[in-house]
Amino acid sequence: MNLVIDIGNSFSKIAVFNNEELISVSSVSEVSNQNIDGLKQKYTSLNRAIVSSVKNFTSETELYLKQNFDTFLMLDHNTPVPIENCYQTKKTLGNDRLAAVIGAFSLDPDTNKLIIDAGTALTFDFINEKNQYLGGKISPGLEMRFKALHQFTARLPQLGKGKFDKLFGSTTAESILAGVQQGIIYETDKTIDMFKEFYTNLKVFITGGDANFFDKKLKNSFFVNFNLTVLGLNRILEYNGEI
């Protein structure tokens, strides 16, 4: 069985797989040896592990994984992956971006796919029908946009996402909601449209903590899967066991 740890900017996910089958997944504020030890006791055949981290990962937990698992992978730009990575600066490519792409690939290979991760940042990543990852786009996520308006102005309040379906706002709070939320919707729909102009039969996957925000707001169709990143990490772990 496989242990998959995805350490993100805001929170981390710990998942357990039986080969390709997702058994359990949970979100935690911090990954600890106690988290892992509890899963080892529950799933006694848990013997392979992979970690993806977009920030510092404690050496104590890394040592624990190396000592208690037969196979341990720390994902980096040198790790073999089951797709062709055509990104020109592989060392700077976020592990979470690559893993989400491979997660979508594992669900639906040999198709043109746009993977949208609506998290701290809003990322768009493209993999073609030849299973070549070509790159993508990065822009601020919802929370970051709200924070930026508050932090970089003198009087605008700190807001968060909320229900708003009018064309424009008649108060400052409504105007912020209109600008931020409609802006990110327009950006996402326009990006999908642009990719559709160049790539036929495009399939769109949305993941990340704010994925549900786009429900019934985009004119384009899409598939929501909150576990794309852990699915991709597990596929990478499986692939490295095959080669």
MOTAJO-V674894 format. One record per residue. N is the residue number from 0. PHI is phi as a letter, one per 20 degrees, with the letter a starting at -180 (* if undefined). OMEGA is omega as a letter, one per 20 degrees, with the letter a starting at -180 (none if undefined). D_FIRST is the distance of its C-alpha to the first C-alpha in whole Angstrom. Layout:
n;phi;omega;d_first
N;PHI;OMEGA;D_FIRST
N;PHI;OMEGA;D_FIRST
//
This chain:
n;phi;omega;d_first
0;*;a;0
1;d;r;4
2;d;a;7
3;d;a;10
4;c;r;13
5;d;a;17
6;e;a;20
7;d;a;23
8;f;a;26
9;d;r;27
10;b;a;23
11;c;r;20
12;d;r;17
13;c;a;13
14;c;r;11
15;c;r;7
16;c;r;6
17;d;a;5
18;l;a;6
19;e;a;9
20;e;r;9
21;f;a;10
22;e;a;10
23;b;r;12
24;b;r;14
25;b;r;16
26;d;a;19
27;c;r;21
28;f;a;24
29;b;r;22
30;e;a;19
31;c;r;19
32;f;r;18
33;f;r;18
34;g;a;16
35;f;a;13
36;f;r;14
37;f;r;15
38;f;r;11
39;f;r;10
40;f;a;13
41;f;a;12
42;d;a;8
43;f;r;9
44;e;r;6
45;f;a;4
46;c;r;6
47;c;a;6
48;b;r;9
49;c;r;12
50;c;r;15
51;c;a;18
52;c;r;21
53;e;r;24
54;b;a;26
55;f;r;26
56;d;a;22
57;f;a;23
58;f;r;23
59;f;r;22
60;f;r;19
61;f;r;18
62;f;r;19
63;g;a;17
64;f;r;14
65;f;a;16
66;e;a;16
67;d;r;13
68;c;r;10
69;f;r;11
70;c;r;11
71;c;r;12
72;c;r;14
73;d;a;17
74;f;r;18
75;b;a;22
76;f;r;24
77;e;a;24
78;f;r;20
79;f;r;20
80;c;a;19
81;e;r;19
82;c;r;23
83;e;a;26
84;e;a;27
85;e;r;31
86;f;a;31
87;f;r;34
88;d;a;33
89;g;a;29
90;f;a;29
91;e;a;30
92;f;r;28
93;f;r;26
94;g;a;22
95;f;r;22
96;f;a;24
97;f;a;22
98;f;r;19
99;f;r;21
100;f;a;22
101;f;r;19
102;f;r;18
103;f;r;21
104;g;a;21
105;f;r;18
106;e;a;19
107;b;a;23
108;f;r;23
109;m;r;27
110;c;r;29
111;f;a;31
112;c;r;29
113;d;a;30
114;d;a;27
115;d;r;29
116;d;a;27
117;e;a;29
118;c;r;28
119;g;r;30
120;d;r;31
121;d;a;32
122;d;r;30
123;c;a;31
124;c;a;29
125;c;r;30
126;c;a;28
127;e;a;30
128;f;r;30
129;e;a;30
130;m;r;26
131;d;r;28
132;e;a;28
133;d;a;31
134;p;a;31
135;a;a;32
136;c;r;34
137;c;r;34
138;b;a;36
139;f;r;36
140;f;a;34
141;g;a;36
142;f;r;36
143;f;r;37
144;f;r;40
145;f;a;41
146;f;a;41
147;f;r;43
148;f;a;46
149;f;a;46
150;f;a;45
151;d;r;48
152;c;a;50
153;e;a;53
154;c;a;53
155;f;a;50
156;f;r;48
157;e;r;44
158;c;r;43
159;c;a;39
160;f;a;39
161;b;a;40
162;f;r;42
163;b;a;45
164;c;r;46
165;e;a;50
166;f;a;51
167;b;a;52
168;e;r;52
169;d;r;55
170;c;r;54
171;f;r;52
172;f;r;49
173;f;r;49
174;f;r;50
175;f;r;47
176;g;a;45
177;f;a;46
178;f;a;46
179;f;a;43
180;f;r;41
181;f;r;43
182;f;a;43
183;f;r;39
184;f;r;39
185;f;r;42
186;f;a;40
187;f;r;37
188;f;a;39
189;f;r;41
190;f;r;38
191;f;r;37
192;g;a;40
193;f;r;41
194;f;r;38
195;f;r;39
196;f;a;42
197;d;a;40
198;c;a;37
199;f;r;38
200;l;a;35
201;f;r;33
202;d;a;30
203;d;r;30
204;d;r;27
205;c;r;27
206;c;r;24
207;o;a;25
208;f;a;26
209;d;a;30
210;g;a;29
211;f;r;30
212;g;a;33
213;e;a;34
214;g;r;34
215;m;r;37
216;d;a;39
217;e;r;38
218;e;r;40
219;e;r;37
220;e;a;34
221;b;r;31
222;d;r;27
223;e;r;26
224;b;a;22
225;f;a;21
226;d;a;17
227;g;a;18
228;f;r;18
229;f;r;14
230;f;r;14
231;f;r;15
232;f;r;13
233;f;r;10
234;f;r;13
235;f;r;14
236;f;r;11
237;f;a;10
238;f;r;14
239;f;r;14
240;f;a;12
241;e;a;15
242;e;none;18
//
